[in-house]
Amino acid sequence: MDDFLNYCEAESESADNNKTSYLEIYPKTILNKVTSPDIGFSYSMNPYQGCEHGCIYCYARNTHEYWGYSAGLDFERKILYKANAPELLEKKLRSKNWQPQDIMFSGNTDCYQPIEKKLEITRKMLQVLLKLKHPASMITKNSLILRDLDVLKEMAALNLVRVSISITSLSEEVRKVVEPRTASIRKRLETVQILSENGIPVNVMMAPIIPSINSHEILPLVKKVSELGATSIGYTIVRLNGAIGEIFTNWLHKTYPDRAEKILHQIEDCHGGTLNDSRYGNRMRGEGKIAEQINLQFKLARKLYLKDQHLPPLDFSKFDKHQTNQISLF
């Protein structure tokens, strides 16, 4: 958040003065079973619901309606937090029948959004994982993750963590309008470099690709992050399910009025003629000529800049729910 405010000051812009509400909730579990066949992990955990980052395309906006709030400004201004998440996580991992599985931080909303700086829920959850030597993956677009470099380094030394940094563009102008309250591009690139220099495996997610907004940046972005130490790159194509379709369309006409219809038609071209695409296997990567061109660009980018590089596998063998894998005296 400081990065956002400093950027506003440097650019002589006004920071958003709308007040955010933080509401504590008391869930009975923190792990959510992932049943989607096109998601590469078994469980997700989200210490926060709603997200101050305000990314206009965010698929998680729809989930805020479950809590009785809107997918629009409520999603950005009414943040629900789970202070008991670390305790719930430890209880689950120590349970009799638990076997170590892929767990993803921020499968829904960013675990390093601004309020994390004060509450430190994510940090405490990482400490639980390190204590029990249970692997996890993380994705964020906030440089606040560097605060937890000490824990992440210990986990990485045991092959217990890998991190994805979300970078959708190299342009601050694009970042400002698409992801208004996120860390600057400079800070995110710096985060990739610092994590990599400290032995933490880094993937960069260019998610989502929005035709005619950031689709032309694939090769230069992959080249840049590879130079900073990223060993993997991923992407998704924007999809506008539920209320997000109307929110995004209204925003697009206000922000890019000269090409709004063109962009919408190109998105539709990637999803069988509709903005709303929930088909497993298609929803993330799309179909049609535009989606194929994007896929080919990523294949070329990997070949040019990340050839023979990949994230190391997580080590599930060290997990010890009873913390007994210490040096024995007998």
Backbone bond lengths (Angstrom), bond angles and torsions (degrees), N, CA, C in turn:
res aa  C-N    CA-C-N  psi(-1)  N-CA   C-N-CA  omega(-1)  CA-C   N-CA-C  phi
1 M - - - 1.465 - - 1.531 110.56 -
2 D 1.354 116.45 -38.97 1.450 119.13 177.55 1.525 110.90 -59.51
3 D 1.332 115.02 -39.60 1.460 120.21 179.23 1.517 110.54 -60.39
4 F 1.337 116.53 -41.85 1.458 121.49 178.81 1.532 110.84 -63.80
5 L 1.334 116.96 -45.97 1.460 120.62 -178.56 1.530 111.09 -66.61
6 N 1.337 116.90 -40.80 1.459 119.86 177.94 1.515 111.17 -63.66
7 Y 1.318 116.01 -37.56 1.466 119.73 178.81 1.532 109.82 -64.47
8 C 1.338 116.16 -44.50 1.475 119.69 179.13 1.528 110.69 -58.09
9 E 1.334 116.21 -43.02 1.460 120.18 -179.60 1.523 111.03 -64.19
10 A 1.328 116.09 -44.16 1.467 120.21 -178.57 1.515 112.21 -64.46
11 E 1.336 115.69 -32.76 1.461 120.60 -178.14 1.525 112.59 -94.54
12 S 1.339 116.67 5.96 1.472 122.12 -178.61 1.528 111.88 57.77
13 E 1.319 115.55 37.75 1.453 121.18 177.56 1.523 109.40 -104.62
14 S 1.316 115.28 159.33 1.459 120.33 177.26 1.516 109.82 -92.89
15 A 1.319 115.58 130.90 1.462 119.10 175.43 1.522 109.48 -72.66
16 D 1.302 116.16 152.95 1.460 121.69 179.21 1.520 109.00 -68.34
17 N 1.336 117.03 124.74 1.460 120.90 -176.36 1.528 114.00 -96.80
18 N 1.326 117.45 1.49 1.457 119.39 178.10 1.515 109.80 -61.74
19 K 1.308 116.25 132.51 1.457 120.95 -175.82 1.521 110.69 -80.65
20 T 1.317 115.82 136.10 1.451 121.51 178.12 1.510 109.89 -98.01
21 S 1.334 116.66 138.28 1.455 122.36 176.45 1.522 109.19 -101.72
22 Y 1.327 115.58 138.84 1.461 121.15 177.82 1.523 108.56 -117.42
23 L 1.314 115.43 121.90 1.459 120.56 -173.55 1.519 109.58 -122.17
24 E 1.329 116.96 122.85 1.454 119.53 178.48 1.520 110.50 -79.13
25 I 1.317 115.79 134.85 1.456 121.16 174.90 1.533 108.08 -121.67
26 Y 1.318 115.90 164.50 1.456 120.39 -171.21 1.529 110.29 -128.69
27 P 1.328 116.97 76.12 1.470 119.93 -179.45 1.530 110.92 -70.84
28 K 1.315 115.27 161.21 1.465 120.98 177.80 1.521 111.69 -94.05
29 T 1.328 116.07 -14.69 1.462 120.87 177.37 1.519 108.93 -146.00
30 I 1.327 116.61 153.91 1.466 120.43 178.40 1.520 111.49 -112.26
31 L 1.327 117.44 -16.80 1.463 120.95 179.77 1.519 110.61 -93.16
32 N 1.324 115.58 131.19 1.459 121.73 178.24 1.520 109.37 -113.12
33 K 1.311 116.93 122.91 1.453 121.37 179.47 1.514 109.62 -69.27
34 V 1.330 117.04 129.95 1.465 122.67 179.62 1.524 108.40 -99.50
35 T 1.318 115.98 119.32 1.461 120.91 -177.92 1.524 113.24 -103.61
36 S 1.327 116.98 -9.57 1.458 120.33 -178.68 1.524 110.80 -65.14
37 P 1.332 118.44 130.72 1.462 120.78 -179.62 1.522 114.12 -74.32
38 D 1.346 117.90 -12.18 1.467 118.67 -179.56 1.528 112.94 -107.45
39 I 1.343 116.16 21.07 1.459 121.83 173.88 1.522 107.36 -112.19
40 G 1.312 117.24 132.78 1.453 120.58 -171.06 1.509 116.00 -89.82
41 F 1.319 118.17 32.69 1.462 120.28 175.40 1.519 109.00 -150.60
42 S 1.335 115.84 161.81 1.465 121.40 -173.21 1.518 113.21 -90.56
43 Y 1.336 116.31 -34.59 1.465 121.64 -178.11 1.523 109.61 -136.15
44 S 1.327 115.06 151.58 1.462 120.54 170.78 1.523 108.48 -123.70
45 M 1.312 115.81 157.60 1.461 120.07 174.23 1.516 108.97 -142.03
46 N 1.318 114.24 131.91 1.458 121.47 -173.50 1.523 109.84 -129.28
47 P 1.327 117.91 102.27 1.465 119.52 179.72 1.525 113.62 -67.49
48 Y 1.341 116.54 -14.78 1.462 121.01 179.95 1.524 110.73 -129.66
49 Q 1.324 115.93 146.86 1.466 122.83 170.65 1.525 107.10 -117.57
50 G 1.326 115.93 135.23 1.455 120.04 -168.25 1.518 108.23 84.36
51 C 1.335 116.66 161.39 1.467 118.91 -177.13 1.523 110.55 -154.76
52 E 1.317 115.48 126.96 1.466 121.43 -179.18 1.516 113.60 -70.24
53 H 1.307 118.03 -15.42 1.464 119.57 -177.38 1.532 112.18 -58.72
54 G 1.313 116.87 -33.25 1.460 120.13 173.95 1.508 115.72 72.95
55 C 1.336 118.22 24.97 1.466 120.32 178.95 1.534 109.61 -62.47
56 I 1.299 116.42 125.82 1.458 120.95 -170.15 1.522 112.11 -67.15
57 Y 1.300 117.56 -27.83 1.466 122.08 -174.12 1.524 113.54 -89.76
58 C 1.322 119.15 -4.81 1.465 122.99 -164.83 1.530 113.12 -58.14
59 Y 1.338 115.66 121.61 1.467 121.10 179.91 1.524 111.79 -67.26
60 A 1.338 117.08 -20.71 1.464 120.41 -178.68 1.520 112.59 -73.20
61 R 1.320 117.83 -12.37 1.469 119.54 179.46 1.525 111.38 -54.71
62 N 1.320 116.30 -39.15 1.464 118.97 -177.80 1.522 112.85 -61.58
63 T 1.333 117.50 -30.43 1.463 120.04 -176.69 1.519 112.15 -68.98
64 H 1.338 117.08 -19.57 1.468 119.00 -179.50 1.531 111.14 -68.98
65 E 1.306 116.05 -23.57 1.463 119.54 178.63 1.530 111.22 -66.27
66 Y 1.325 116.80 -25.11 1.464 121.55 176.49 1.525 110.97 -60.10
67 W 1.340 116.15 -31.57 1.467 121.58 -178.38 1.535 111.98 -90.59
68 G 1.333 116.57 2.91 1.455 120.36 178.85 1.510 113.81 89.80
69 Y 1.320 117.56 14.02 1.461 121.93 -179.92 1.527 110.01 -112.73
70 S 1.325 115.82 167.11 1.457 119.56 -179.28 1.524 110.49 -82.08
71 A 1.325 114.20 158.13 1.460 120.25 176.59 1.526 111.67 -80.37
72 G 1.321 117.19 -6.53 1.458 121.79 -179.58 1.512 112.33 -89.38
73 L 1.335 117.76 -116.30 1.461 120.93 -176.20 1.517 113.14 -65.17
74 D 1.340 118.29 -30.13 1.470 119.04 177.69 1.522 110.97 -59.39
75 F 1.319 116.77 -38.48 1.460 120.67 179.98 1.531 110.86 -59.56
76 E 1.335 116.22 -34.17 1.454 121.34 -177.93 1.521 112.80 -90.12
77 R 1.341 117.77 -20.66 1.465 121.54 -169.77 1.523 114.85 -116.79
78 K 1.295 118.09 -8.99 1.468 121.33 176.29 1.527 107.09 -123.13
79 I 1.316 114.58 95.89 1.457 121.47 -174.31 1.530 109.17 -100.09
80 L 1.318 115.63 121.55 1.455 121.48 178.08 1.527 107.86 -95.66
81 Y 1.323 116.69 132.53 1.460 118.51 -178.96 1.525 110.95 -126.12
82 K 1.330 114.67 150.93 1.462 122.04 -174.18 1.524 108.66 -114.89
83 A 1.315 115.70 85.45 1.465 120.74 -176.55 1.525 111.92 -62.92
84 N 1.317 116.96 -25.91 1.467 120.28 -178.55 1.532 113.19 -88.82
85 A 1.333 117.36 8.95 1.466 121.01 -177.10 1.531 113.34 -57.64
86 P 1.346 120.13 -44.02 1.472 118.78 179.86 1.533 112.71 -60.18
87 E 1.321 116.65 -41.08 1.465 120.15 179.59 1.527 110.80 -66.85
88 L 1.334 116.53 -40.98 1.461 120.00 178.17 1.521 111.34 -63.71
89 L 1.328 115.90 -39.51 1.461 120.00 179.74 1.523 110.86 -64.18
90 E 1.314 116.86 -47.72 1.464 119.74 -178.99 1.525 111.32 -63.03
91 K 1.311 116.67 -41.18 1.467 120.24 178.74 1.522 111.03 -60.19
92 K 1.330 116.23 -42.64 1.466 120.34 -178.78 1.522 110.97 -67.12
93 L 1.327 116.81 -45.48 1.460 120.11 -177.18 1.527 112.12 -67.62
94 R 1.332 116.36 -27.09 1.460 120.20 178.94 1.536 112.71 -87.51
95 S 1.326 116.86 -5.62 1.460 119.59 -176.29 1.529 111.06 -65.25
96 K 1.303 116.06 154.44 1.461 123.60 -170.61 1.524 112.90 -56.57
97 N 1.317 117.00 -42.65 1.465 120.36 -172.11 1.526 114.63 -95.45
98 W 1.333 118.15 0.65 1.457 119.55 -176.40 1.523 111.44 -72.39
99 Q 1.316 115.30 129.84 1.454 123.31 171.94 1.526 108.36 -116.99
100 P 1.332 118.56 139.89 1.467 120.06 -175.18 1.522 112.10 -59.98
101 Q 1.336 114.87 133.25 1.458 121.78 -178.84 1.522 109.34 -141.82
102 D 1.323 115.96 168.11 1.456 120.99 178.34 1.529 110.13 -63.62
103 I 1.319 116.52 124.22 1.462 122.23 176.45 1.524 107.98 -124.97
104 M 1.311 115.97 135.33 1.461 121.25 -178.98 1.529 110.65 -117.48
105 F 1.340 116.05 121.95 1.463 120.73 167.21 1.525 108.43 -70.48
106 S 1.309 116.99 136.88 1.463 122.64 173.06 1.512 113.05 71.04
107 G 1.319 117.56 37.73 1.450 119.09 172.11 1.514 111.49 -64.84
108 N 1.326 116.68 -16.20 1.462 120.98 -178.93 1.535 110.59 -122.95
109 T 1.330 117.93 -67.96 1.470 120.88 -179.30 1.524 110.01 -120.66
110 D 1.328 116.19 157.69 1.460 121.94 -170.40 1.529 111.84 -66.81
111 C 1.326 116.07 126.19 1.465 120.45 -179.54 1.524 112.28 -77.43
112 Y 1.332 117.35 -8.78 1.462 121.11 177.60 1.530 111.91 -115.75
113 Q 1.325 116.89 31.51 1.454 118.32 174.62 1.522 109.47 -68.72
114 P 1.351 118.77 166.81 1.464 121.61 -166.61 1.525 116.91 -50.42
115 I 1.331 119.11 -39.08 1.464 120.60 -175.71 1.525 111.93 -66.29
116 E 1.335 118.05 -19.82 1.466 121.18 177.70 1.527 111.41 -61.01
117 K 1.317 116.96 -28.49 1.461 120.07 179.44 1.517 110.81 -59.02
118 K 1.320 117.12 -34.47 1.460 122.23 179.97 1.525 112.08 -89.31
119 L 1.323 117.50 -45.19 1.461 120.66 -171.40 1.529 113.86 -82.55
120 E 1.327 118.10 -31.27 1.466 123.50 177.56 1.534 113.16 58.23
121 I 1.314 117.58 32.20 1.468 120.43 179.13 1.524 110.22 -67.47
122 T 1.318 116.40 -44.56 1.472 120.28 179.90 1.519 111.05 -61.79
123 R 1.309 117.36 -42.78 1.470 120.36 179.13 1.529 111.07 -59.71
124 K 1.314 116.61 -44.26 1.463 120.55 -179.47 1.529 111.12 -65.12
125 M 1.324 116.67 -34.51 1.464 119.94 176.79 1.524 111.00 -68.12
126 L 1.326 117.14 -39.27 1.462 120.83 176.09 1.527 110.67 -61.57
127 Q 1.320 116.49 -38.64 1.460 120.17 179.58 1.524 111.24 -65.48
128 V 1.332 117.35 -34.89 1.462 121.54 175.31 1.532 109.34 -63.53
129 L 1.319 115.88 -46.70 1.462 120.51 -179.63 1.525 111.48 -60.65
130 L 1.319 116.56 -43.24 1.461 120.30 179.54 1.523 110.92 -64.89
131 K 1.323 116.51 -42.54 1.462 120.70 -179.39 1.524 111.86 -59.27
132 L 1.344 115.70 -41.11 1.464 120.48 -178.07 1.531 112.09 -94.71
133 K 1.317 115.47 -0.06 1.469 122.42 -179.71 1.533 112.00 54.28
134 H 1.325 114.26 49.04 1.465 120.88 177.79 1.520 109.50 -105.34
135 P 1.327 118.92 129.25 1.473 121.55 -178.76 1.525 112.84 -70.22
136 A 1.329 114.75 157.72 1.462 121.43 173.93 1.520 109.01 -159.74
137 S 1.318 115.46 156.16 1.460 122.46 172.22 1.515 108.25 -111.89
138 M 1.335 116.19 157.54 1.462 121.05 -179.36 1.518 109.19 -137.06
139 I 1.335 115.36 149.03 1.460 120.05 169.78 1.514 108.71 -136.63
140 T 1.320 116.31 135.00 1.455 121.02 -179.34 1.526 109.72 -155.28
141 K 1.317 116.62 160.87 1.455 121.40 170.76 1.526 110.20 -121.01
142 N 1.347 115.36 22.24 1.457 120.13 -177.67 1.524 110.14 -118.84
143 S 1.323 116.67 132.13 1.464 121.22 -179.97 1.524 112.14 -71.03
144 L 1.320 118.54 -4.61 1.459 121.59 176.69 1.531 111.81 -58.33
145 I 1.311 117.48 -20.90 1.456 121.00 178.20 1.534 111.62 -56.20
146 L 1.325 117.98 -26.67 1.463 121.10 -179.12 1.523 111.76 -66.77
147 R 1.306 117.86 -20.79 1.469 120.64 174.56 1.527 111.12 -58.05
148 D 1.337 115.81 -32.08 1.463 121.12 -175.49 1.522 112.42 -99.33
149 L 1.321 115.83 24.55 1.451 120.67 -177.80 1.529 111.88 -58.67
150 D 1.327 117.10 -34.89 1.463 120.27 -178.88 1.527 111.67 -61.92
151 V 1.332 116.86 -45.39 1.461 121.22 179.73 1.526 110.55 -69.99
152 L 1.321 116.13 -42.85 1.459 120.58 -178.25 1.528 111.70 -63.16
153 K 1.321 117.67 -37.39 1.462 120.83 178.46 1.524 111.11 -63.91
154 E 1.322 116.98 -41.55 1.465 120.31 177.86 1.524 110.93 -64.58
155 M 1.330 116.33 -41.21 1.461 119.95 179.27 1.531 110.62 -67.04
156 A 1.316 116.55 -42.02 1.462 120.43 -178.26 1.520 111.27 -64.37
157 A 1.327 117.23 -34.98 1.462 120.61 179.07 1.525 111.63 -62.76
158 L 1.340 116.46 -22.16 1.466 122.21 179.33 1.532 111.33 -105.56
159 N 1.323 117.44 10.09 1.478 122.82 -177.05 1.525 111.57 57.41
160 L 1.334 115.31 45.46 1.459 121.01 -177.57 1.527 113.24 -108.12
161 V 1.322 118.43 -1.56 1.464 118.50 -175.91 1.519 110.85 -151.08
162 R 1.314 115.44 149.38 1.455 122.61 165.71 1.517 107.45 -144.96
163 V 1.315 115.05 149.56 1.462 121.25 -169.99 1.517 110.51 -123.13
164 S 1.309 115.98 135.64 1.461 121.98 170.59 1.526 108.81 -108.45
165 I 1.306 116.02 127.58 1.466 121.61 173.66 1.521 107.85 -103.89
166 S 1.322 116.21 125.08 1.459 121.57 -179.31 1.529 109.52 -83.61
167 I 1.324 116.26 117.91 1.466 121.80 176.90 1.527 106.75 -134.27
168 T 1.299 116.87 108.83 1.462 120.31 -175.80 1.521 113.39 -92.35
169 S 1.335 116.60 -15.09 1.463 119.42 -175.44 1.518 109.23 -159.92
170 L 1.328 117.05 156.99 1.460 122.11 170.58 1.523 111.24 -94.91
171 S 1.321 116.24 -1.09 1.467 121.97 -175.60 1.525 111.27 -98.74
172 E 1.321 116.86 123.62 1.464 120.63 175.14 1.530 111.28 -65.81
173 E 1.321 116.72 -32.05 1.458 119.60 178.78 1.526 110.70 -63.01
174 V 1.325 116.79 -42.59 1.461 120.30 176.63 1.522 109.97 -66.97
175 R 1.319 116.81 -45.86 1.461 121.28 -179.26 1.529 111.62 -56.11
176 K 1.312 116.43 -42.68 1.467 120.53 -176.24 1.521 112.79 -61.73
177 V 1.326 117.08 -36.18 1.462 119.08 -176.08 1.529 112.70 -92.26
178 V 1.328 117.03 -29.04 1.463 120.34 -176.39 1.525 111.60 -90.60
179 E 1.338 116.48 -36.96 1.466 122.68 -177.81 1.525 108.77 -131.18
180 P 1.324 118.34 70.46 1.461 122.37 -163.33 1.520 117.33 -63.42
181 R 1.329 119.16 -28.52 1.471 119.43 -175.55 1.528 111.50 -120.88
182 T 1.304 115.20 38.52 1.460 121.07 177.39 1.524 110.24 -104.80
183 A 1.331 115.91 169.49 1.463 120.29 174.42 1.525 109.67 -60.87
184 S 1.298 116.29 148.14 1.463 121.10 179.54 1.528 110.28 -63.19
185 I 1.318 115.24 161.37 1.461 120.20 177.18 1.525 110.15 -60.85
186 R 1.314 117.02 -40.08 1.466 120.35 178.57 1.521 110.98 -57.89
187 K 1.328 117.11 -44.97 1.460 120.55 -179.12 1.528 111.35 -67.36
188 R 1.307 117.07 -35.92 1.461 118.77 -179.78 1.529 111.35 -69.88
189 L 1.325 115.85 -40.48 1.464 118.96 176.58 1.530 110.48 -63.61
190 E 1.315 115.91 -40.08 1.462 120.90 176.80 1.526 110.59 -62.28
191 T 1.319 116.48 -37.30 1.462 121.08 179.18 1.524 111.36 -64.74
192 V 1.334 116.74 -42.42 1.463 120.61 175.81 1.524 110.04 -56.70
193 Q 1.313 116.57 -45.55 1.464 121.46 -177.10 1.530 111.65 -65.59
194 I 1.316 116.78 -46.05 1.471 120.17 -177.16 1.522 111.33 -66.58
195 L 1.325 117.18 -43.24 1.463 119.73 177.18 1.522 110.53 -60.03
196 S 1.321 116.64 -46.14 1.464 121.10 -178.75 1.526 111.40 -62.62
197 E 1.322 116.44 -43.15 1.466 120.60 -179.77 1.523 112.04 -63.75
198 N 1.331 116.49 -22.62 1.463 121.17 -179.58 1.524 112.99 -99.30
199 G 1.325 115.85 16.90 1.457 120.13 173.33 1.509 116.06 78.63
200 I 1.322 116.94 16.46 1.463 120.59 -179.85 1.525 108.52 -98.18
201 P 1.323 118.42 120.33 1.470 120.97 -177.99 1.528 111.46 -61.73
202 V 1.325 115.85 129.51 1.466 120.65 -175.13 1.524 111.39 -122.19
203 N 1.303 114.49 126.96 1.459 123.67 169.01 1.530 107.07 -108.38
204 V 1.308 117.65 145.42 1.470 121.03 174.14 1.519 108.15 -112.21
205 M 1.330 115.28 127.55 1.461 121.56 177.24 1.519 109.86 -101.52
206 M 1.318 116.40 116.64 1.462 121.60 172.94 1.522 105.63 -93.82
207 A 1.330 113.29 81.77 1.460 118.62 -171.01 1.523 110.41 -138.35
208 P 1.327 116.02 122.38 1.456 125.17 1.45 1.530 112.59 -98.03
209 I 1.313 114.62 161.80 1.461 121.10 166.69 1.526 107.18 -80.16
210 I 1.319 116.79 124.13 1.460 122.22 177.01 1.524 107.49 -114.24
211 P 1.326 118.14 112.19 1.469 119.97 -177.47 1.522 112.15 -51.99
212 S 1.323 115.52 136.59 1.470 124.38 177.30 1.528 113.58 68.59
213 I 1.340 117.76 7.21 1.462 121.03 172.13 1.523 109.91 -115.71
214 N 1.328 117.53 -52.56 1.465 119.40 178.30 1.528 113.07 -131.15
215 S 1.324 117.79 4.87 1.465 120.86 -175.36 1.528 113.22 -67.20
216 H 1.338 117.28 -18.15 1.461 120.84 179.44 1.530 112.77 -85.45
217 E 1.333 117.90 -2.38 1.463 121.55 -172.52 1.525 114.25 -100.23
218 I 1.316 117.99 4.26 1.467 120.62 -171.22 1.521 112.22 -57.64
219 L 1.323 118.14 -55.19 1.465 120.30 -176.50 1.530 112.75 -64.29
220 P 1.331 119.93 -48.35 1.471 118.29 179.42 1.524 113.26 -64.03
221 L 1.328 117.80 -33.88 1.465 119.57 179.89 1.527 110.85 -69.24
222 V 1.324 117.15 -45.40 1.461 120.01 179.10 1.525 110.65 -62.96
223 K 1.315 116.75 -41.01 1.478 120.52 177.34 1.525 110.50 -58.77
224 K 1.317 116.78 -46.05 1.465 121.48 -177.41 1.523 111.61 -62.92
225 V 1.324 117.66 -50.17 1.470 119.59 -175.48 1.527 111.27 -70.12
226 S 1.335 117.43 -28.52 1.464 119.17 176.52 1.520 110.16 -66.77
227 E 1.320 116.83 -35.75 1.465 121.17 178.16 1.524 111.87 -67.47
228 L 1.339 115.93 -23.77 1.466 120.88 -179.16 1.522 112.80 -92.86
229 G 1.322 117.36 -1.68 1.448 119.57 173.93 1.510 116.70 113.23
230 A 1.320 118.36 -4.06 1.460 119.50 176.09 1.523 109.33 -63.28
231 T 1.324 116.78 140.00 1.461 120.12 -179.00 1.522 112.72 -111.31
232 S 1.330 116.62 1.30 1.458 120.35 -177.09 1.521 109.16 -153.20
233 I 1.329 116.36 154.23 1.463 122.24 178.61 1.520 108.41 -140.06
234 G 1.317 116.00 142.41 1.452 120.99 176.02 1.516 110.44 -137.82
235 Y 1.316 116.94 168.11 1.462 119.91 178.99 1.514 110.25 -155.27
236 T 1.313 115.15 161.03 1.460 122.99 166.23 1.523 107.25 -136.11
237 I 1.313 116.49 158.48 1.462 121.70 173.89 1.518 108.01 -98.89
238 V 1.308 116.98 138.28 1.454 121.14 -176.04 1.527 111.21 -56.43
239 R 1.324 116.01 138.00 1.465 122.39 173.15 1.519 107.06 -134.64
240 L 1.305 116.62 142.62 1.466 121.57 -168.59 1.525 110.65 -121.69
241 N 1.317 115.43 72.33 1.459 120.45 -177.59 1.520 112.51 -82.14
242 G 1.321 115.85 153.46 1.459 121.76 174.40 1.515 113.12 56.65
243 A 1.342 115.45 -136.51 1.461 121.32 -176.43 1.520 112.74 -66.64
244 I 1.334 117.46 -18.87 1.468 120.12 -177.52 1.522 111.30 -63.99
245 G 1.331 117.01 -31.52 1.460 120.06 179.65 1.519 111.92 -57.57
246 E 1.328 117.04 -48.59 1.470 120.96 -179.62 1.525 111.10 -69.93
247 I 1.339 116.84 -41.89 1.466 120.73 -179.92 1.524 110.34 -60.76
248 F 1.327 116.28 -47.74 1.461 121.24 -178.32 1.525 111.01 -66.47
249 T 1.331 117.05 -42.08 1.468 120.95 -178.69 1.523 111.00 -62.53
250 N 1.331 117.19 -44.89 1.471 120.84 178.48 1.527 110.75 -62.43
251 W 1.328 116.06 -44.46 1.466 121.03 178.62 1.529 110.85 -61.97
252 L 1.317 116.56 -41.87 1.463 121.50 -176.98 1.524 111.35 -62.99
253 H 1.330 117.23 -42.72 1.462 120.84 -179.90 1.531 111.80 -66.74
254 K 1.336 116.43 -29.14 1.464 119.77 178.06 1.527 111.93 -81.40
255 T 1.326 116.18 -34.86 1.462 120.83 -172.17 1.521 112.56 -90.19
256 Y 1.329 116.40 -41.78 1.466 121.68 -179.72 1.531 109.38 -128.15
257 P 1.335 118.17 63.45 1.470 120.12 -174.40 1.523 114.12 -61.29
258 D 1.327 116.44 -28.45 1.457 119.81 -177.10 1.526 113.21 -74.17
259 R 1.329 117.62 -20.99 1.467 119.72 -178.04 1.521 113.51 -132.92
260 A 1.320 116.62 15.92 1.463 120.60 -176.92 1.527 112.18 -58.61
261 E 1.324 117.41 -49.70 1.468 120.25 -177.89 1.521 111.75 -65.20
262 K 1.322 116.24 -37.14 1.459 120.28 177.81 1.531 110.23 -60.98
263 I 1.329 116.00 -46.56 1.466 120.39 -179.62 1.519 111.01 -63.02
264 L 1.321 117.58 -44.71 1.461 121.24 179.55 1.530 111.24 -60.86
265 H 1.322 116.89 -42.21 1.471 120.01 179.12 1.532 110.81 -65.97
266 Q 1.327 116.69 -35.74 1.455 119.63 178.73 1.532 111.18 -68.86
267 I 1.321 116.82 -37.50 1.468 120.33 175.42 1.522 109.75 -63.81
268 E 1.329 116.61 -43.46 1.459 120.86 177.89 1.524 111.29 -60.80
269 D 1.316 115.92 -37.05 1.468 120.53 179.52 1.534 111.40 -62.73
270 C 1.331 116.26 -26.80 1.467 120.54 -179.93 1.529 112.30 -83.37
271 H 1.321 117.28 -10.76 1.467 119.97 -173.14 1.528 112.32 -133.15
272 G 1.303 116.18 42.95 1.451 120.12 174.04 1.510 114.61 63.87
273 G 1.331 116.86 30.15 1.460 121.34 176.27 1.517 115.31 89.11
274 T 1.336 117.64 11.22 1.466 120.28 -179.75 1.516 110.56 -136.87
275 L 1.334 116.36 155.68 1.456 120.82 174.82 1.522 110.94 -79.72
276 N 1.316 115.85 -22.51 1.462 122.56 -172.70 1.530 109.18 -101.47
277 D 1.312 116.39 109.51 1.463 120.28 -175.09 1.523 110.04 -132.61
278 S 1.328 117.02 110.97 1.459 121.44 -179.88 1.520 112.42 -114.46
279 R 1.315 117.46 12.68 1.459 120.61 -176.14 1.521 111.34 -75.57
280 Y 1.328 115.00 121.18 1.453 119.35 175.86 1.527 109.57 -58.86
281 G 1.314 115.25 139.66 1.453 120.04 -179.91 1.514 113.53 90.13
282 N 1.341 117.11 -24.66 1.469 121.21 -179.69 1.521 112.96 -113.91
283 R 1.310 116.85 -30.51 1.468 119.98 -168.76 1.524 113.59 -63.20
284 M 1.334 117.60 -32.82 1.463 120.42 -177.96 1.528 112.38 -81.79
285 R 1.329 116.99 -41.71 1.466 121.57 -173.09 1.515 113.86 -103.82
286 G 1.337 118.03 -16.01 1.445 120.31 178.51 1.519 112.86 74.27
287 E 1.314 115.20 -175.16 1.457 122.25 179.71 1.526 108.03 -149.54
288 G 1.322 117.44 173.61 1.460 120.64 -179.94 1.514 112.12 89.71
289 K 1.337 114.92 -179.83 1.464 121.23 -172.16 1.526 113.30 -64.82
290 I 1.330 117.41 -43.09 1.466 119.80 -178.01 1.525 110.54 -65.79
291 A 1.334 116.20 -44.75 1.463 120.26 178.30 1.524 110.76 -62.40
292 E 1.314 117.09 -38.02 1.467 121.01 179.18 1.531 110.78 -65.90
293 Q 1.338 116.75 -40.01 1.459 120.38 178.51 1.527 110.75 -63.89
294 I 1.322 116.64 -40.59 1.464 121.07 178.27 1.526 110.25 -63.23
295 N 1.314 116.31 -45.00 1.464 120.81 179.69 1.534 111.45 -61.29
296 L 1.328 116.68 -41.79 1.459 120.60 179.60 1.528 111.35 -65.66
297 Q 1.333 116.71 -36.66 1.462 119.97 177.26 1.526 111.14 -63.30
298 F 1.341 116.52 -40.25 1.463 119.37 179.06 1.520 111.52 -68.21
299 K 1.315 117.25 -38.37 1.465 119.92 176.49 1.517 110.81 -61.37
300 L 1.329 115.85 -42.74 1.455 120.38 178.58 1.527 110.71 -65.28
301 A 1.336 116.76 -42.82 1.465 121.18 -179.24 1.523 110.86 -61.82
302 R 1.326 116.67 -42.73 1.472 119.76 178.07 1.528 110.63 -62.88
303 K 1.328 116.11 -41.62 1.470 120.62 -178.94 1.520 111.18 -64.95
304 L 1.337 116.41 -39.34 1.455 120.79 -177.05 1.522 112.91 -76.92
305 Y 1.332 117.26 -39.47 1.460 119.92 -167.44 1.531 115.16 -119.07
306 L 1.332 117.91 -17.42 1.465 119.77 -177.15 1.528 111.95 -131.29
307 K 1.309 116.78 28.63 1.456 121.13 -177.12 1.527 110.48 -60.40
308 D 1.324 115.25 131.94 1.467 123.38 177.85 1.530 113.01 64.06
309 Q 1.325 118.24 15.99 1.461 121.07 176.48 1.519 109.59 -106.55
310 H 1.311 115.85 147.92 1.461 120.52 179.28 1.513 109.36 -163.23
311 L 1.316 116.07 161.83 1.458 120.91 176.45 1.525 109.39 -73.31
312 P 1.331 117.89 139.39 1.463 119.52 176.05 1.526 110.18 -69.72
313 P 1.324 117.57 149.45 1.469 119.69 179.07 1.521 111.18 -68.69
314 L 1.311 115.95 148.43 1.459 120.90 174.59 1.526 109.21 -72.94
315 D 1.317 116.46 148.79 1.462 121.96 -178.91 1.528 110.06 -102.32
316 F 1.327 115.60 107.79 1.461 120.70 -179.65 1.529 112.54 -89.49
317 S 1.313 116.71 -6.56 1.466 120.09 -174.39 1.524 113.23 -75.44
318 K 1.327 117.41 -19.07 1.475 120.49 -176.61 1.529 113.02 -85.57
319 F 1.319 117.19 -9.17 1.467 120.31 -176.76 1.528 110.45 -56.35
320 D 1.335 115.93 131.90 1.457 121.62 -177.90 1.520 109.36 -142.91
321 K 1.318 116.52 91.64 1.465 120.79 -176.96 1.525 112.31 -63.33
322 H 1.339 116.71 -22.07 1.462 120.32 -179.09 1.528 112.29 -101.94
323 Q 1.330 115.83 -1.21 1.468 121.19 -179.34 1.525 111.45 55.36
324 T 1.308 115.19 47.48 1.460 119.85 -177.98 1.519 112.14 -102.15
325 N 1.334 118.51 -7.69 1.470 118.82 -176.17 1.537 111.38 -82.57
326 Q 1.311 114.98 57.48 1.450 122.23 174.69 1.532 107.68 -109.55
327 I 1.311 117.41 166.98 1.454 121.45 -179.47 1.532 109.69 -63.30
328 S 1.318 116.03 124.53 1.460 120.59 -178.53 1.535 110.74 -80.63
329 L 1.317 116.04 145.34 1.453 120.92 178.09 1.531 111.39 -91.74
330 F 1.332 116.29 -2.14 1.475 119.50 -175.34 1.527 111.00 -126.40
